[in-house]
Amino acid sequence: MNRVTPALATALGALVLTALPAHAADTGGSGTHLAHRDSYGTKATYAPEQSARSYQRPPAGFTPVFTENVSRHGSRSATDSEDGDLILALWDKAEAAGQLTGKGEEFGPKVRALQAAMAKVGYGNLSGLGKEEIQDTAARTAARLPSLFAGIARDGEKIDVVSSGQGRATDSANLYAGALADADPALKPLIGATRTDKDLLYFHKADGGAAYRDYLANDQRLADTLAKITDRPKTHGAAYSVLRRLFKAAFVDQLADADRVAAARAVYNLYAIAPAMSEESPGGKGWGMQRYLSTSDAAWFGYLSDAEDFYEKGPGFADSDITYKMADVLLDDFFRQVEAKRSGTSTLGAELRFTHAEEIIPLAALMGLPGSTKPVTAARPYTYASNPWRGADVAPLASNIQWDVYEKNGRFLVRMLYNEQETPFKAACTPTAKGSKFYDLDELEKCFGRP
């Protein structure tokens, strides 16, 4: 008989209420509708992409025996104070010269308050929203698979928890594990202490990422492409427009073009991170940073941010896999865990991994997940009009990939969730039936070329 604790029943209720499409809500208290979510790039805050009520049921007789994930850490503060420091230094000069606009006068104090909030949280650390994103995802996982976690508790199976070793990833791991234990206290002694595996979950900085780091530092085609995308009249026009909201024309006119772009990007970066810090805002009402960029200017700087991530971490150039080949260590681990379960050599009921955008984005490209299937050529560069890749969809804060594993009479099926949306594997893989989101493990091994 399945054990469903009161806490788990509560989590299930919360799952039904909160698992709405991400595009149906506002962004982290910012007051900006998620129709403009793309402009936040990979700083977009998290919401599950599908209601749990619409998940497919597994084929008859199949029961869950294992689950595993990889999750980006939750929403966080900026990693340093550089953007705020840059724009505040400019703001101070403009104030002293009497060159602030009306909006500019309110902007400086607001940035100082945001900077103070981020310093209090700790630069690069999880915000209040980030903690909630991770805990809520764990609660929905427990609610989605009650019989699995009841079986784990009954049989004394272990839950392995591993992180990149970076503070926000480790904190996310601990919060997720703690939320599972809250949903069912019998799980608590079965959850291992969070361990670190840099090779697996920080591979862009580990030995396996050496060729990739050389690409970032020395590839001339990459440098030329990004320079060509960024250094164009639209960027300079958008930068001027952003600064004119804050400063009078005479002040903006005396700045060099490069300085205008740097300052405008600093404003954009503060705009992008503000929703992640919504709970730390006055009254939790959001920082209102969208007042300082027009929708079109925010969209343009969001595109520039996405272009950089696309070429540096995502599908990139069609004739090269340098940006995502190194993610094979992580995909291999997904398969190894399921294969160990099938062979009976695993004592785990769940494998939980916590990492960063630098790992989620390449893994999405390697796996051919939706939005990450279309690399580009030098002749036809990345644009929003011609390519579906969007940072806000591919790797928002707290983004995750989960495999739920089901078994019947020795036959194993896998169902994938991508940001909690049932997601088909790449086109080369054939599901158990047309339209099904369930795949034979044997079929997945074959279509991914497992030895």
Disulfide bonds with the S-S distance in Angstrom:
Cys429-Cys447 1.80
